[in-house]
């Protein structure tokens, strides 16, 4: 079901699984605010667990210890279009009778063991925000993978009415049936998105080509232990959504950002871990130790990657130039 945003798709998911005040929802802290807000708005307590340093995804081995009698759901976030370890997560959810809501905002066309991201949990969500691979300016989608939720999802999306059933001729008039809101995108947004989806293969091919170009040309820096490159697990196929590097620490990242900016190249950090934010301190708790979430987030630097970027050669040369200058300074200091 198309929605006005991935944020609204996540809010619909919280409605559908009947999140109540005091329920607990487990997710990574390294994510966008919407992942948490959707459940906080319904009164849930967010329980963060640490991430894996290789993929920046939730550490599936930390989830079970965070489960309590109040836990209602697990929300894995597929960072950069690279899948979380979904078999383990679904096994935990099955054993503890929990819902799994996939935040696949960045994951459209990514797969886990041949299955599309967003189609594995009970519910999945996509984003078509202007920063994503396939865009409608602002928009999202809710994927219903459990038939129990289909009818109610239609009602919630249509302001709590059975209007969709009325249009299909299943009822002679429509009326207020349940809680809901206006989650329907405009036809113009949908049409813009449709044109993008018609070019799915072309867009995906372009992004993956640029991603691979970055990876190939930056390997020498990784071999000299100056940066770390993204890790793609063997059972995952990513979608080229983000290319990032990891430097040694936050100071080097800031220095590199400024260096690239001076050459007309925009590079950026990404999420600030939610548990360290003012709202995070009010509405969430971090279960266990924050070993990787903060440290790894401070090392990560996103590089330009978009459909009509013709080549990454200039960017790669600038990055190599930065590290060459840094090494020369170290030699002079010696």
LINRA-V231828 format. One record per residue. N is the residue number from 1. SS is DSSP state (helix for helix, strand for strand, loop for the rest). Layout:
{{N;SS} {N;SS}}
This chain:
{{1;loop} {2;strand} {3;strand} {4;loop} {5;loop} {6;helix} {7;helix} {8;helix} {9;helix} {10;helix} {11;helix} {12;helix} {13;helix} {14;helix} {15;helix} {16;helix} {17;loop} {18;loop} {19;loop} {20;loop} {21;loop} {22;loop} {23;loop} {24;strand} {25;strand} {26;strand} {27;strand} {28;strand} {29;loop} {30;loop} {31;loop} {32;loop} {33;helix} {34;helix} {35;helix} {36;helix} {37;helix} {38;helix} {39;helix} {40;helix} {41;loop} {42;loop} {43;loop} {44;loop} {45;strand} {46;strand} {47;strand} {48;strand} {49;strand} {50;loop} {51;strand} {52;loop} {53;loop} {54;loop} {55;loop} {56;loop} {57;loop} {58;strand} {59;loop} {60;helix} {61;helix} {62;helix} {63;loop} {64;helix} {65;helix} {66;helix} {67;loop} {68;loop} {69;loop} {70;loop} {71;strand} {72;strand} {73;strand} {74;strand} {75;strand} {76;loop} {77;strand} {78;loop} {79;helix} {80;helix} {81;helix} {82;loop} {83;loop} {84;loop} {85;loop} {86;helix} {87;helix} {88;helix} {89;helix} {90;helix} {91;helix} {92;helix} {93;helix} {94;helix} {95;helix} {96;helix} {97;loop} {98;loop} {99;strand} {100;strand} {101;strand} {102;strand} {103;strand} {104;loop} {105;loop} {106;loop} {107;loop} {108;loop} {109;loop} {110;loop} {111;strand} {112;strand} {113;loop} {114;loop} {115;strand} {116;strand} {117;loop} {118;loop} {119;loop} {120;loop} {121;loop} {122;loop} {123;strand} {124;strand} {125;strand} {126;strand} {127;strand} {128;loop} {129;loop} {130;loop} {131;loop} {132;loop} {133;loop} {134;loop} {135;loop} {136;loop} {137;loop} {138;loop} {139;loop} {140;strand} {141;strand} {142;strand} {143;strand} {144;strand} {145;loop} {146;loop} {147;helix} {148;helix} {149;helix} {150;helix} {151;helix} {152;helix} {153;helix} {154;helix} {155;helix} {156;helix} {157;helix} {158;strand} {159;loop} {160;loop} {161;strand} {162;loop} {163;helix} {164;helix} {165;helix} {166;helix} {167;helix} {168;loop} {169;loop} {170;loop} {171;loop} {172;loop} {173;loop} {174;loop} {175;loop} {176;strand} {177;loop} {178;loop} {179;loop} {180;loop} {181;loop} {182;strand} {183;loop} {184;loop} {185;loop} {186;loop} {187;helix} {188;helix} {189;helix} {190;helix} {191;helix} {192;helix} {193;helix} {194;helix} {195;helix} {196;helix} {197;helix} {198;loop} {199;loop} {200;helix} {201;helix} {202;helix} {203;helix} {204;helix} {205;helix} {206;helix} {207;helix} {208;helix} {209;helix} {210;helix} {211;helix} {212;helix} {213;helix} {214;helix} {215;helix} {216;helix} {217;helix} {218;helix} {219;helix} {220;helix} {221;helix} {222;helix} {223;helix} {224;loop} {225;loop} {226;loop} {227;loop} {228;strand} {229;strand} {230;loop} {231;loop} {232;loop} {233;loop} {234;loop} {235;loop} {236;strand} {237;strand} {238;loop} {239;loop} {240;loop} {241;loop} {242;loop} {243;strand} {244;strand} {245;strand} {246;strand} {247;loop} {248;loop} {249;loop} {250;helix} {251;helix} {252;helix} {253;helix} {254;helix} {255;helix} {256;helix} {257;helix} {258;helix} {259;helix} {260;helix} {261;helix} {262;helix} {263;loop} {264;loop} {265;loop} {266;loop} {267;loop} {268;strand} {269;loop} {270;loop} {271;loop} {272;loop} {273;loop} {274;helix} {275;helix} {276;helix} {277;loop} {278;helix} {279;helix} {280;helix} {281;helix} {282;helix} {283;helix} {284;strand} {285;strand} {286;strand} {287;loop} {288;loop} {289;loop} {290;loop} {291;loop} {292;loop} {293;helix} {294;helix} {295;helix} {296;helix} {297;helix} {298;helix} {299;helix} {300;strand} {301;strand} {302;strand} {303;strand} {304;loop} {305;loop} {306;loop} {307;loop} {308;loop} {309;loop} {310;loop} {311;loop} {312;loop} {313;helix} {314;helix} {315;helix} {316;helix} {317;helix} {318;helix} {319;helix} {320;helix} {321;helix} {322;helix} {323;helix} {324;helix} {325;helix} {326;helix} {327;helix} {328;helix} {329;helix} {330;helix} {331;helix} {332;helix} {333;helix} {334;loop}}
